[in-house]
Every structure is written in structure tokens, then in C-alpha cells.
């Protein structure tokens, strides 16, 4: 698959929820809005995900700690 997708199809492509995708936008995933339609370039999704797969174990531990910390304060 190549090109751009609307939010719903981009979420299916990445196998994540719309909430997760919107969090990714907040964390740097690029998107475009054309006449009110949100479009995400599929290669940008691939690149966004890939940046985390290249991280060291230390970075993965830091991300996990951050998520657990956020969950603790969410309750």
C-alpha cells in the first residue's frame, strides 16, 4: 500500500486505535488536512514506527517506564 490514507484507514494500516494515532500526531507523526479531511502519508507511519524499532533496550525501558508512570497518574 502506498500513498495517503484517511484517519480510519491509516489506523487500520498501523493496527492502532484513533486515540493512539492522535497521540502519535502529538509526538511528531506528520499529517495533512485538506478541506477538512485529515490525510496521513503511509510512509510517514512506517517511518514513525521504525524510529522506535531502532532504539536500544535502554530507550525501550524508558518508554515503558513513561507509559507505566502515565497510567499510575491517570487513576
PyMOL commands that place a pseudoatom at each C-alpha (Angstrom):
pseudoatom trace, name=CA, resn=UNK, resi=1, chain=A, elem=C, hetatm=0, pos=[0.000, 0.000, 0.000]
pseudoatom trace, name=CA, resn=UNK, resi=2, chain=A, elem=C, hetatm=0, pos=[1.295, 3.393, -0.909]
pseudoatom trace, name=CA, resn=UNK, resi=3, chain=A, elem=C, hetatm=0, pos=[0.164, 6.995, -0.831]
pseudoatom trace, name=CA, resn=UNK, resi=4, chain=A, elem=C, hetatm=0, pos=[-2.143, 8.681, 1.662]
pseudoatom trace, name=CA, resn=UNK, resi=5, chain=A, elem=C, hetatm=0, pos=[-4.985, 7.413, 3.848]
pseudoatom trace, name=CA, resn=UNK, resi=6, chain=A, elem=C, hetatm=0, pos=[-7.750, 9.000, 5.843]
pseudoatom trace, name=CA, resn=UNK, resi=7, chain=A, elem=C, hetatm=0, pos=[-7.582, 8.578, 9.614]
pseudoatom trace, name=CA, resn=UNK, resi=8, chain=A, elem=C, hetatm=0, pos=[-9.711, 5.423, 9.781]
pseudoatom trace, name=CA, resn=UNK, resi=9, chain=A, elem=C, hetatm=0, pos=[-7.728, 3.613, 7.087]
pseudoatom trace, name=CA, resn=UNK, resi=10, chain=A, elem=C, hetatm=0, pos=[-4.409, 4.839, 8.481]
pseudoatom trace, name=CA, resn=UNK, resi=11, chain=A, elem=C, hetatm=0, pos=[-5.386, 3.317, 11.834]
pseudoatom trace, name=CA, resn=UNK, resi=12, chain=A, elem=C, hetatm=0, pos=[-6.219, 0.031, 10.129]
pseudoatom trace, name=CA, resn=UNK, resi=13, chain=A, elem=C, hetatm=0, pos=[-2.895, 0.164, 8.281]
pseudoatom trace, name=CA, resn=UNK, resi=14, chain=A, elem=C, hetatm=0, pos=[-0.968, 0.607, 11.538]
pseudoatom trace, name=CA, resn=UNK, resi=15, chain=A, elem=C, hetatm=0, pos=[-3.345, -1.632, 13.530]
pseudoatom trace, name=CA, resn=UNK, resi=16, chain=A, elem=C, hetatm=0, pos=[-3.902, 1.027, 16.203]
pseudoatom trace, name=CA, resn=UNK, resi=17, chain=A, elem=C, hetatm=0, pos=[-6.877, 2.955, 17.566]
pseudoatom trace, name=CA, resn=UNK, resi=18, chain=A, elem=C, hetatm=0, pos=[-7.724, 6.508, 16.552]
pseudoatom trace, name=CA, resn=UNK, resi=19, chain=A, elem=C, hetatm=0, pos=[-6.695, 7.628, 20.036]
pseudoatom trace, name=CA, resn=UNK, resi=20, chain=A, elem=C, hetatm=0, pos=[-3.254, 6.090, 19.557]
pseudoatom trace, name=CA, resn=UNK, resi=21, chain=A, elem=C, hetatm=0, pos=[-2.898, 7.646, 16.108]
pseudoatom trace, name=CA, resn=UNK, resi=22, chain=A, elem=C, hetatm=0, pos=[-3.827, 11.075, 17.515]
pseudoatom trace, name=CA, resn=UNK, resi=23, chain=A, elem=C, hetatm=0, pos=[-1.228, 10.590, 20.260]
pseudoatom trace, name=CA, resn=UNK, resi=24, chain=A, elem=C, hetatm=0, pos=[1.300, 9.832, 17.548]
pseudoatom trace, name=CA, resn=UNK, resi=25, chain=A, elem=C, hetatm=0, pos=[0.390, 13.155, 15.903]
pseudoatom trace, name=CA, resn=UNK, resi=26, chain=A, elem=C, hetatm=0, pos=[1.178, 14.864, 19.221]
pseudoatom trace, name=CA, resn=UNK, resi=27, chain=A, elem=C, hetatm=0, pos=[4.513, 13.035, 19.270]
pseudoatom trace, name=CA, resn=UNK, resi=28, chain=A, elem=C, hetatm=0, pos=[5.554, 14.087, 15.775]
pseudoatom trace, name=CA, resn=UNK, resi=29, chain=A, elem=C, hetatm=0, pos=[3.750, 11.944, 13.200]
pseudoatom trace, name=CA, resn=UNK, resi=30, chain=A, elem=C, hetatm=0, pos=[3.033, 14.227, 10.246]
pseudoatom trace, name=CA, resn=UNK, resi=31, chain=A, elem=C, hetatm=0, pos=[-0.409, 14.654, 8.731]
pseudoatom trace, name=CA, resn=UNK, resi=32, chain=A, elem=C, hetatm=0, pos=[-2.156, 16.977, 6.301]
pseudoatom trace, name=CA, resn=UNK, resi=33, chain=A, elem=C, hetatm=0, pos=[-5.606, 18.472, 6.380]
pseudoatom trace, name=CA, resn=UNK, resi=34, chain=A, elem=C, hetatm=0, pos=[-7.181, 19.221, 3.009]
pseudoatom trace, name=CA, resn=UNK, resi=35, chain=A, elem=C, hetatm=0, pos=[-10.620, 20.824, 3.032]
pseudoatom trace, name=CA, resn=UNK, resi=36, chain=A, elem=C, hetatm=0, pos=[-11.283, 19.340, 6.456]
pseudoatom trace, name=CA, resn=UNK, resi=37, chain=A, elem=C, hetatm=0, pos=[-10.087, 15.843, 5.516]
pseudoatom trace, name=CA, resn=UNK, resi=38, chain=A, elem=C, hetatm=0, pos=[-7.213, 14.515, 7.596]
pseudoatom trace, name=CA, resn=UNK, resi=39, chain=A, elem=C, hetatm=0, pos=[-4.685, 12.599, 5.482]
pseudoatom trace, name=CA, resn=UNK, resi=40, chain=A, elem=C, hetatm=0, pos=[-1.670, 10.625, 6.627]
pseudoatom trace, name=CA, resn=UNK, resi=41, chain=A, elem=C, hetatm=0, pos=[1.127, 9.527, 4.324]
pseudoatom trace, name=CA, resn=UNK, resi=42, chain=A, elem=C, hetatm=0, pos=[1.606, 5.794, 4.816]
pseudoatom trace, name=CA, resn=UNK, resi=43, chain=A, elem=C, hetatm=0, pos=[5.376, 6.004, 4.520]
pseudoatom trace, name=CA, resn=UNK, resi=44, chain=A, elem=C, hetatm=0, pos=[5.302, 8.558, 7.373]
pseudoatom trace, name=CA, resn=UNK, resi=45, chain=A, elem=C, hetatm=0, pos=[3.542, 5.945, 9.524]
pseudoatom trace, name=CA, resn=UNK, resi=46, chain=A, elem=C, hetatm=0, pos=[6.186, 3.372, 8.600]
pseudoatom trace, name=CA, resn=UNK, resi=47, chain=A, elem=C, hetatm=0, pos=[8.981, 5.809, 9.431]
pseudoatom trace, name=CA, resn=UNK, resi=48, chain=A, elem=C, hetatm=0, pos=[7.377, 6.840, 12.712]
pseudoatom trace, name=CA, resn=UNK, resi=49, chain=A, elem=C, hetatm=0, pos=[7.080, 3.225, 13.850]
pseudoatom trace, name=CA, resn=UNK, resi=50, chain=A, elem=C, hetatm=0, pos=[10.568, 2.353, 12.590]
pseudoatom trace, name=CA, resn=UNK, resi=51, chain=A, elem=C, hetatm=0, pos=[12.188, 5.026, 14.734]
pseudoatom trace, name=CA, resn=UNK, resi=52, chain=A, elem=C, hetatm=0, pos=[11.158, 3.039, 17.805]
pseudoatom trace, name=CA, resn=UNK, resi=53, chain=A, elem=C, hetatm=0, pos=[12.298, -0.331, 16.495]
pseudoatom trace, name=CA, resn=UNK, resi=54, chain=A, elem=C, hetatm=0, pos=[15.825, 1.010, 16.095]
pseudoatom trace, name=CA, resn=UNK, resi=55, chain=A, elem=C, hetatm=0, pos=[16.074, 2.239, 19.682]
pseudoatom trace, name=CA, resn=UNK, resi=56, chain=A, elem=C, hetatm=0, pos=[18.251, 0.479, 22.192]
pseudoatom trace, name=CA, resn=UNK, resi=57, chain=A, elem=C, hetatm=0, pos=[16.905, -1.570, 25.068]
pseudoatom trace, name=CA, resn=UNK, resi=58, chain=A, elem=C, hetatm=0, pos=[17.569, 1.429, 27.309]
pseudoatom trace, name=CA, resn=UNK, resi=59, chain=A, elem=C, hetatm=0, pos=[15.239, 3.610, 25.220]
pseudoatom trace, name=CA, resn=UNK, resi=60, chain=A, elem=C, hetatm=0, pos=[12.561, 0.894, 25.241]
pseudoatom trace, name=CA, resn=UNK, resi=61, chain=A, elem=C, hetatm=0, pos=[12.835, 0.708, 29.034]
pseudoatom trace, name=CA, resn=UNK, resi=62, chain=A, elem=C, hetatm=0, pos=[12.465, 4.473, 29.277]
pseudoatom trace, name=CA, resn=UNK, resi=63, chain=A, elem=C, hetatm=0, pos=[9.350, 4.389, 27.094]
pseudoatom trace, name=CA, resn=UNK, resi=64, chain=A, elem=C, hetatm=0, pos=[7.858, 1.554, 29.168]
pseudoatom trace, name=CA, resn=UNK, resi=65, chain=A, elem=C, hetatm=0, pos=[8.580, 3.444, 32.387]
pseudoatom trace, name=CA, resn=UNK, resi=66, chain=A, elem=C, hetatm=0, pos=[6.968, 6.575, 30.988]
pseudoatom trace, name=CA, resn=UNK, resi=67, chain=A, elem=C, hetatm=0, pos=[3.826, 4.652, 29.979]
pseudoatom trace, name=CA, resn=UNK, resi=68, chain=A, elem=C, hetatm=0, pos=[3.581, 2.970, 33.375]
pseudoatom trace, name=CA, resn=UNK, resi=69, chain=A, elem=C, hetatm=0, pos=[4.066, 6.316, 35.095]
pseudoatom trace, name=CA, resn=UNK, resi=70, chain=A, elem=C, hetatm=0, pos=[1.323, 7.884, 32.961]
pseudoatom trace, name=CA, resn=UNK, resi=71, chain=A, elem=C, hetatm=0, pos=[-1.023, 5.023, 33.818]
pseudoatom trace, name=CA, resn=UNK, resi=72, chain=A, elem=C, hetatm=0, pos=[-0.314, 5.459, 37.511]
pseudoatom trace, name=CA, resn=UNK, resi=73, chain=A, elem=C, hetatm=0, pos=[-1.284, 9.145, 37.396]
pseudoatom trace, name=CA, resn=UNK, resi=74, chain=A, elem=C, hetatm=0, pos=[-4.318, 8.512, 35.182]
pseudoatom trace, name=CA, resn=UNK, resi=75, chain=A, elem=C, hetatm=0, pos=[-6.138, 6.762, 38.015]
for i in range(1, 75): cmd.bond("trace and resi %d" % i, "trace and resi %d" % (i + 1))
show_as sticks, trace
zoom trace
